[in-house]
Amino acid sequence: MQPTRNARSLIGLCGLVLVFLVSNCTQFDGTDPNKDLDPIASENISGDLNARMVCDGPDVTPVLFTGGRGGNASCSDVCDFEYSSGRNDFVDGAFVMEWPEGFTVNVKDGKYVSWSFDPPEGYCLNGITVIVKGGPASNIYKYGPGVTSDCGLVSPVNASGRPAALSNLTFCYDLIEKPEAPEAEDKFAEYCEDDEIAALCAEAIAPEGATVVYYTSETGNEVATVTCLSDFGTLELWAASVTDGCESEERTKITLTIAEKENCDTVIDEDDCFQEETAWGGSSEGGGPAWWFYFDTTGDAVQPIYAGQNLTDGTITFDGNNLIIDLGSWVLQDDLEAVKIQGYNSIPTSRPAAGPFTTYKGRNLVIPVSGFTYYAIHLDVMLEIECPEPE
């Protein structure tokens, strides 16, 4: 059965329904509609007209509805909802119609209703109202965004002082589309042991209207309490976009890394002599009239470095997440952007200019990368040589 769309109206009880939603439910929490209800519940029902069965669900106080024909309420009576299951009569212990896809409904002893809803892929439940009709009136249970199940719902009490047998049941609800996962980039910094370390903090950009929530794992529900790294090590976080309690289908992984810089004790004597060269990392020779090499991540994990068109003892390693540069006997020139990297999924036909590279610029020798098959790795390096004899 397909749900029906309701005409948008704000009549009837919409302005009158007052409910108290005390629980702190999420889109992933809820009660199991197939569980056994509390066997002593029938003894715990109050004489109040807004009775409900004792149950481990959200604490929702229903509103009594005695209007309409025979106490039957419809979705247009209760509020502004886009979807309706339609009124489903309960006859001889069974519902007359099938429920819309995603609903699971159970009734115990002909009175006590439990329900759950699994939203369609890509959507969250953004509020639902349940109309429980029995006798000459209905009980109306209204839930806020994120609540996807409850149990122990009953019809109003009748003259016996106990809930009337269930006559029919209606679900009125809204769906909200899940937001896209946020955009984020890994962060990397490198320091010597005695350097003052500046904290690296996770930064993610959610779609308009959504907020970012950081988790400690890709699928778990533990919200991260630490989102910055201020000492040597690595911090992994997963960022989700959330709109009105509805979380993105996927989470974006963010890796923060502060590494210890190598060769911190190396001091270059002003009297030393060096040969400066331009170097390129990778095994694959680039096209065009000018020489250059590039790194193909589908090739060997460890590939060489060429300086001045000659093979050096340096290497570059791709570990799946990082490009790790080992300069061998070479060192970086005294340039704040001695390492320049540009990622490609289609390799250029000739040597690219390194100045406009955007994937990375700096002096780090361990660089987090992702999303590309090929990398042009340009290095400004120098090699200590024997100083020439003065003339």
N, C-alpha and C positions, 0 to 999 in steps of 0.2 A: 504494500500500500504506500502511495506517495503522500507526503504531507501537503496540506492545502495552505495557500497563502491568504492571509487575512487582509481585508481592507484596513488601512491605517485609520483608527479612530480613537478618540480619547473620551469615551462616554462611560456610563455605568460606574463601576467601582474604581476606575483608574485613579481618580483623585481621592478615593476613600480608603483603599486598601492600605493598612498599616501593619507591617510585619517586622519582626525582630530577627535578623540573621546574625547570630552570635558566633557562629563557627568561623574558623579560618581555613576554608577549603581552597584547594587549587584545582586547576584543570585536570590534575592527575590523581586527586584524592577522591574518596567516596566510599560508600558502603556497598556491600555486595548484595544484590537483590535476591540471590539464591540462598543466602544464609538463613538459618533457622531464626525465627523471631523469638524474642524473650518469652519463655513459656509462662511467666507470671504477669506478662503485660496486661492480660485481660483483667487482672485484679488491680492494676495500677491506673486505670483510666479514671480521670476525675469526672465529676458530674457537670463540669463546665461545658457549655455548648461548643466551645472551640477545643474539644478534646483531641488528643492524639495518643498513639500508643507509645509506651516507653521503648526507646530504640537508640542505637548508637549513631544516628544521623545528625544532620544540621538541626540546630534548635530553632525551628520555624513555628510560629504560632499561626494557625489558620484563621481566616476570616469567614464568618458565617454569612451565607447568601440565601435569602428566602424569597427573592424576587423571581421574575421570569415565570415561565409556565411550569408549575409543579416544583419550583425550586431549582430548575435546571439553569445553570449559567453557561454562557458561551465565551469564547476568547474575546469577542468584542465587548463583552460586559466587564471584563476585568482589567484590560489595559491595551497598550499599543504593541502587539506582537505581529511578526511577519508570517510565522508558520503556525499551523494547527494540525494536530493528529486527527481532528474530528471527534465527535462524541462517540465513544465506543461502549455499547451496552454490554453489561455482564449478565449472562443468562445461563442458568443451570451450571454454574461453576466455570464458565468459559466466556471469553470475549467474542462478540459476534464478528468483528473485523480483525484483520491482521494489523499490527502496529507498523508505522513507518520504519524504514530501515534504520537501525541503530538503537532502537528502543528494546529494552528487556523489562517485562512487567510480570510480577507474581502477586497472587492474592492468597492469603491464608485465612482459612475458616470463613470464606465468603465476605470478609470485612477488611482485613489488614493488608494494605497495599505497599509493596516495595517496587522501586523502579530504578533503572539506570539508563544512561544514554551515551552512546559512542558516536561522536560527531563525524560527519563525512570527512574524508581526507582533505587536509588543507584548511579546515575550519575548527572553531571552538564554539561551545555553547555559551551564549552571551545573555543568559537570563532565561528562566523557565517558570511557568506557573502551572500547577496541577489542580484540576477541578475534580473533587471526589464527591459524587452525588449518591445519596441514599435517603430514603424516606422523603419528606416534603422539602428538603433543603440540601445545600451543598456546602462543603468545606473547601476553601480556596487557599492553597499553599503557594506562596511566592518565594522564589530563590534568586539570588543575585548571580552575577557572572562567575563562572568557574565551578559551580556546584553541578555535578553530573549524576548524582544518585541520592536516594534517601529511602527510608523504610518506616513502617508503622503509620502510614497515613490512613485516616479513617473518615467515614461519613459523619455528619452531625449525630448527636445522640437523639434517640426517639423517646417516646413516652415511658419506656422501660428504664430510662436512665443510662442506657448503653448505646454504643454506636449502631446505627441502622445498617442493615445489610447493603452491600455495594450495589448500586443500580447501573451507574455508568461512570466512565473516567475520560477526562480530556486533558491533553497536554497543549499548552500554548508557549511558543518559544521563539527565540531569535538566534541566529548564527552570525559569527563574525569571522572574516577571513584572517588566517594567520599571517603575521607580518613576515617579510623576508629577514633572513639572518643579518646581523650587523656586519659592516665592513671594518676590518682591523688589520694591522700589520704587526709582525714580530718586531721586537726591539733588542738591540745588542750594543753593549759597551765594553770597553777594555781598559783596564787600569793596572798600574804597577801597585805592588803590595802596600806601599806607604802613601799612595795617592788618596786624596779626599774623593769619595765616591758620591756621585749624584744619583739619586734614586731614579729607577726606570718604572713608570706607571703604565698600566694597561689603558689603552684608549680605543674605543669602538664607537662607530657612528651607526645609529639605528635609523630606519626609515622615518619619515616625517610622522609625528603623532605617536611614535613608539619610544619606549625607554629601554635602556640596556641593563641587563642583570648578568652578573658574572658568577659562574659556577666553578666548582673544583674538578668536575669531570664532564665528559661528553654527554652522558645520559643520566647521571644521578641528580638528586634534588638538593644537594648541599650547596648553599650559596656561599661564595667566597667572601671571607672577612678581610683578607689581605689581597690587595690588587697592585701593590708596588713592591719592587725588589731593591734593596739598598745595600746588599753585600754580595760577595762573589757567590755565584750559583745560578740556578735556573728556576723560574716559576712558570708553571703552565696553567692557563685559565681558559675557560670556554665561555664566550659571550652569546647571550640570546637577546632577541628583541621581544618586547612585551607590550601589547596594546589591550587595555581593559582586561587584564588578567589572562589574555590569550598569548601564548608563547610561540615563537617561530619554530617551524618544524625541525630546523637544524641549528646547531650552535657553531660559532666561529672560534677556532682554536687560536690562542695568542700565547706566544712564548717570549718571556723576558729572560735575557741572559746577560750576566756580568762576568766576564772572563778575566783571568790574570794575564797581563801583557807579557810577552816574551822579550828577552834581551833588555830587561829594564836596567841592568847593570852595565850595559855596553856603552862605553864612552868613546866618541870619535875624536881622535887627536887632530887638532888643527893642522899639524904637520903631516898627517897621513894623506895619501893620494888615492883618488878614486876615479874609476871610469864609469861615467853615467850612460845608461842605455834605456831605451824603451823596450818593454817586454810584453808578450802576450801569452796567456795561459790556455792550454788545450792541445789535443792531438790533431785536430782537423784543420787543414790549411784553408784559409779563406780565399775567395776569388778576387779578381781585379788586378790591376797593375802593381799595387802596393802590397808588400808582404804583411800578413797577419795570420793569427791562428784563433780558433774558438773552441769552446768546451761543449761537447755533445754529451748530455746526461744519459743517453741510451748506450753510450760506449763504456770504456773502462772507467772504473771508479777513481783511479789515480791516473792523472795525465800530466805531461811535462810543461815546463815553462821555457819559452824561447826569448832570448834577449839579444837585440841587434842581429836577428835572424839566425842566431846560434843556439843550439840546445844547451841548457844549463843543468845544474844538479838540483834545481828546485822543482817542486811538484805542486799540483793542486788536486785535492781530493773532494769528491762529492759524496756525502754520507746519506743522502736522501732529503736532508733538511738544510745543510750548510755547505758552503764552499770553504774549504780549509786550505790556506796558502802556506806552503813551506818554501821559503826563499833560498834554502840551501846556504851557499857561501855568499849570497848577495844580501843587501839590505835596501830598505826603502830610501829614496831620496828625501831630503828635508822639505816635504811638500804636504800641506794639510789634506790634499786629495791625491795622494800618490797611488791609491787603489781606486779604479773606476770600473764599474760593471754595468752591463746592459743585458737584460734577458730578451730572448726572441723565441717565437714559435715558428717563424719563417726566417731563415738566416739571410742577411743581406748579400747581394751579389758582389759587393766590393767593400773594402775596409771602411768601417764607420768612423766618424770623428768622435773621439772619446769625450770631448768637452761637454756635449749635451747629454751624456749618459745619465739615467735617472734611477736605475735599480739600486745602485749604491755608489757613494763617493766618500772617501775617508782614508783612514790608515789601519783599519782593523784587518786582521788576517784570518778571522773566522766570521763569515758573513752569512746570516740566515737568508735563504732564497726559496721561492716556491712559484709555481704557476708557469714556468717556462721550460722548454726542451733544450734550448741552446743559450750559452752565455758568452758574450765577448768580455774578456777580462784583461784590462789594460793596466800595466804596472810601470811606474817610474822607479827604476832601481839603479843601484850602483854597486861596483865591485872594487874592493881595495886592491890596488896594484903597487908595484914597486915605483917609488918616486924616481923620476929621471935625474941624472946627475946635473947639477947646475953647470951652465956653460961658462 
